[in-house]
Amino acid sequence: MLRLFFPVFAAGLLFTAAHATEGFVPREDGAVLHSASGFACPEKIGPFERDASGRREEGDYCAYSAPSGLYGTVKLRPLPATYDPVSLLASEFRKIEGMGGHVITETVQPVGPDGAAVPVFLRTYEMARLDMLTYRTQFASAAIGGWAVEVTVEYAFPRDKEDQTAFVTAVYGEAIKDMVPTP
């Protein structure tokens, strides 16, 4: 029995260590905690379920998807000396524009719970039209607690607009709760 327990226990330690080295630590409630920033990526956000978390060259991320075909990604990266969301997201914009996307809106809006909302840069691209749906990609970015918190959502308008808005609002609400706001 002990021989069986040890390999399972060791595998569990390696799994936990792998997550810790990727910048995230699993929590008992199913969320994964980004240890550097304090941001927790919940297991579910509305219809979205977390598929992955880890580290990429451009920042640490949590990826989500929903059964209807919505995709959301939360990316965290240390805030540069001068915060400029357009510059931070420039490579993402080039990729989308290279695929034929064109900007339909760009704004800065307060997002988050009343009394604690943060200004969030939002740029939405139209990617394609099919029947009554328009396929869109929205990029969002805000400076919170020494971190750039970026959200990307791919969705069908108007069908998924409510879920898309709820995802962005929930992510920034979580960031405001978990991270120390930047003055």
C-alpha positions as CSV (number, residue, x, y, z in Angstrom):
1,M,0.0,0.0,0.0
2,L,2.8,2.4,0.9
3,R,4.5,1.7,-2.5
4,L,1.3,2.7,-4.3
5,F,0.8,5.8,-2.2
6,F,4.3,7.2,-2.6
7,P,4.2,7.5,-6.5
8,V,0.7,9.1,-6.3
9,F,1.9,11.5,-3.6
10,A,5.1,12.3,-5.6
11,A,3.1,12.9,-8.8
12,G,0.8,15.3,-6.9
13,L,3.8,17.2,-5.6
14,L,5.2,17.5,-9.1
15,F,1.9,18.7,-10.5
16,T,1.7,21.3,-7.8
17,A,5.3,22.4,-8.3
18,A,4.7,22.6,-12.1
19,H,1.7,24.9,-11.5
20,A,3.7,27.0,-9.0
21,T,6.5,27.5,-11.5
22,E,4.0,28.6,-14.2
23,G,3.0,31.4,-11.9
24,F,-0.3,29.9,-10.6
25,V,-1.1,27.9,-7.5
26,P,-4.3,25.8,-7.3
27,R,-6.8,26.7,-4.5
28,E,-9.3,24.5,-2.7
29,D,-12.2,26.3,-4.3
30,G,-11.1,25.4,-7.8
31,A,-9.6,28.8,-8.7
32,V,-5.9,29.2,-9.5
33,L,-4.0,32.0,-7.8
34,H,-1.5,34.1,-9.7
35,S,1.0,34.2,-7.0
36,A,2.8,37.3,-8.1
37,S,-0.2,39.6,-8.5
38,G,-2.8,38.0,-6.1
39,F,-5.3,37.6,-8.9
40,A,-7.5,34.5,-8.7
41,C,-8.7,32.9,-12.0
42,P,-12.0,31.3,-10.9
43,E,-12.9,27.8,-12.3
44,K,-16.1,29.3,-13.9
45,I,-17.2,32.8,-14.9
46,G,-20.8,32.6,-16.0
47,P,-21.0,30.1,-18.9
48,F,-17.2,30.2,-19.3
49,E,-15.0,27.4,-17.8
50,R,-11.3,27.8,-17.3
51,D,-9.4,25.5,-19.8
52,A,-5.8,26.4,-19.0
53,S,-3.5,28.7,-17.1
54,G,0.2,29.3,-17.5
55,R,3.0,31.5,-18.8
56,R,3.5,32.8,-22.3
57,E,6.2,35.2,-23.5
58,E,3.9,38.2,-23.3
59,G,2.5,37.4,-19.8
60,D,0.8,34.9,-17.6
61,Y,-2.7,33.9,-18.6
62,C,-5.9,32.0,-17.9
63,A,-8.0,30.8,-20.8
64,Y,-11.7,30.2,-20.8
65,S,-14.3,28.8,-23.2
66,A,-18.1,28.4,-23.2
67,P,-20.2,25.8,-24.9
68,S,-21.7,28.3,-27.4
69,G,-18.3,29.1,-28.8
70,L,-17.2,32.1,-26.8
71,Y,-13.6,32.3,-25.8
72,G,-12.0,34.5,-23.2
73,T,-8.4,35.0,-22.1
74,V,-7.1,36.9,-19.1
75,K,-3.5,38.0,-19.4
76,L,-1.4,39.5,-16.5
77,R,1.9,41.3,-17.1
78,P,3.9,43.7,-14.9
79,L,2.9,47.3,-15.6
80,P,5.5,49.1,-17.6
81,A,6.9,52.5,-16.4
82,T,4.5,54.2,-18.8
83,Y,1.1,52.5,-19.1
84,D,-0.2,52.7,-22.7
85,P,-2.8,50.0,-23.5
86,V,-2.6,50.6,-27.3
87,S,1.2,50.0,-27.2
88,L,0.8,46.9,-25.0
89,L,-1.8,45.4,-27.2
90,A,-0.2,46.5,-30.5
91,S,1.0,43.0,-31.5
92,E,-2.5,41.5,-30.9
93,F,-4.0,44.3,-33.0
94,R,-1.7,43.6,-35.9
95,K,-2.6,39.8,-35.8
96,I,-6.3,40.6,-35.8
97,E,-6.0,43.2,-38.6
98,G,-3.9,40.7,-40.6
99,M,-6.8,38.3,-40.4
100,G,-9.1,40.9,-41.9
101,G,-10.6,42.4,-38.7
102,H,-11.5,46.0,-38.6
103,V,-12.0,48.3,-35.6
104,I,-15.7,49.1,-34.9
105,T,-15.3,50.7,-31.4
106,E,-12.6,52.1,-29.2
107,T,-13.3,53.7,-25.9
108,V,-12.3,53.9,-22.2
109,Q,-15.1,53.0,-19.8
110,P,-15.3,52.4,-16.0
111,V,-15.7,48.7,-15.4
112,G,-16.2,46.9,-12.1
113,P,-18.4,47.2,-9.1
114,D,-20.0,50.6,-8.2
115,G,-17.7,52.8,-6.3
116,A,-14.6,50.7,-7.2
117,A,-14.7,50.7,-11.0
118,V,-11.4,51.2,-12.9
119,P,-11.0,52.9,-16.3
120,V,-10.7,50.1,-18.9
121,F,-9.5,50.6,-22.5
122,L,-11.7,48.7,-24.9
123,R,-11.2,48.0,-28.6
124,T,-13.6,45.8,-30.6
125,Y,-12.9,44.3,-34.0
126,E,-15.5,42.9,-36.4
127,M,-14.1,39.7,-37.9
128,A,-16.9,38.3,-40.0
129,R,-20.6,38.2,-40.7
130,L,-22.8,35.1,-41.0
131,D,-26.5,35.2,-41.3
132,M,-27.7,37.4,-38.4
133,L,-24.5,37.2,-36.4
134,T,-21.4,39.4,-36.5
135,Y,-18.2,37.7,-35.1
136,R,-16.2,40.0,-32.9
137,T,-13.0,40.1,-30.9
138,Q,-12.8,42.6,-28.0
139,F,-9.6,43.6,-26.3
140,A,-9.6,45.3,-22.8
141,S,-6.8,46.5,-20.7
142,A,-6.5,48.3,-17.3
143,A,-3.7,49.1,-14.8
144,I,-4.4,47.5,-11.4
145,G,-2.0,47.0,-8.6
146,G,1.2,47.3,-10.6
147,W,-0.1,44.9,-13.3
148,A,-1.7,45.3,-16.7
149,V,-4.8,43.2,-16.6
150,E,-5.8,42.3,-20.2
151,V,-8.9,40.5,-21.4
152,T,-9.7,39.2,-24.8
153,V,-13.1,37.9,-25.7
154,E,-14.2,36.3,-29.0
155,Y,-18.0,36.2,-29.4
156,A,-20.9,36.4,-31.8
157,F,-23.0,39.6,-31.7
158,P,-25.8,40.0,-30.7
159,R,-26.2,36.4,-29.4
160,D,-23.3,36.5,-27.0
161,K,-23.2,40.2,-26.0
162,E,-24.6,39.7,-22.5
163,D,-22.1,36.9,-21.7
164,Q,-19.2,38.8,-23.2
165,T,-20.1,41.9,-21.1
166,A,-20.5,39.8,-17.9
167,F,-17.1,38.1,-18.5
168,V,-15.2,41.4,-18.8
169,T,-17.1,42.8,-15.8
170,A,-16.4,39.7,-13.7
171,V,-12.7,39.7,-14.5
172,Y,-12.2,43.3,-13.6
173,G,-14.4,42.9,-10.5
174,E,-12.1,40.0,-9.4
175,A,-9.0,42.0,-10.2
176,I,-10.2,45.0,-8.1
177,K,-11.1,42.6,-5.2
178,D,-7.8,40.6,-5.3
179,M,-5.2,43.2,-6.4
180,V,-4.3,46.6,-4.9
181,P,-5.5,49.3,-7.2
182,T,-3.0,51.6,-8.9
183,P,-3.5,55.1,-7.6
